[in-house]
Amino acid sequence: MKAILGKKLGMTQVFTDDGLVIPVTVVEAGPMTVIQKKTEEVDGYSAVVCAFDKKTKNVTKPQKGIYDKAKVEPCKVLREFDLDGDLEVGAVVKADIFASGDKVDVSGLTKGHGFSGVIKRWNQHRLKMTHGTGPVHREVGSMGANSTPSRVFKNKHLPGQYGNEKVTIQNLEVVKVDADRNLLYIKGNVPGAKGAVLTIKQTVKGAK
């Protein structure tokens, strides 16, 4: 499996040779450093622990010990991956592991909207503005009959926390790779706000 950690920078557009415009998301992918190897004998499974996005302030002593052991500068993000190849501690993974035309799955935290009503959260219509509906027009609406079943069914669309959840968008195309600046140009949109940390993996479904 090929995978890398990245940071969302924003969106732009790329022109193809025949004049088509492709909307792309620019992601600063890597470099990420291997700081630990997990093995079947010691941990019960094989994986590598990778660090991304250097951090200079507010490093705790336990965190500092992990990075000192690997002789790597402290970073903000740690993730485990089952990567191809025999990577040793200190190995650096860069954006050039991907190439133009590759299909990837991108995971990240969506924008958080806090406690939201049903119109914003579930795209429901507001109630009528006349015939005695007021004074509230953006409320949930009917909850069901009062005598039978005398309860609110599960999965009823209600107000609540909206956003700030992990989302994966599958089968996106890598349009362009800028290896010198560690940038990936991925077709379409990806989860999260600008600056969000993303996990970019080789797609599990493959191109149709």
C-alpha positions, 0 to 999 in steps of 0.5 A: 500500500502507498500512503502519505500524510498531507495538509490541505492548502486550498483549491485551484484549477489545472488546464490540460493540453487540449484546453479542459479545465480541471478543478483540483485541491492542492495538498502539501503531501509529506515529507513524513518520517518513519520513527518506529517499526512494529513487528509480528514478533513484538507487537503482533502485527506489522506497521510503521509509525510515521510523523508529519508536520514539524513542531517546535513548541509545547513538546511534552517529555514523553513525546520528546522521548519518542522522537529522541529515540528515533533521532527525528525532530518532534512533529504534530501528527503521528499515524500508523501505516502498512506501507510497501517496502522495507522502510527503516526508522529515519526513512523519509516518504515524499509526495513522489510515491504517487504519480499523475493518473493514480487513484487515491482515497482521501480521509480527513475531518470535515468542517465543524458547524457546531450545534445546527438546526434541521434546515442546515443539518439535513437540508429540510424545508422551513414551515409555512409562513402563514395559517397559524404556523408561527412564531417558529418557522425553522423547527423540526415539524411533526414528530409523529402521532401522539397515541400510536406509537407514542414515541419518536422513531429512531433516525428522525432528523433532529438538530444536533452536532453537524460536521467535525467527523471523519470522512473518506472520499474514494477514488479521486485522481491525482492530476499532477505531482510537484515533487520539488515542493511536495505538492499533490494536485487532486481532482475535485474536493477533499474533506476539511478546511484549509490547513486540515491534516489529510491521509492520502492512500492508494484506493481500495476500489481501483479505477472502474 
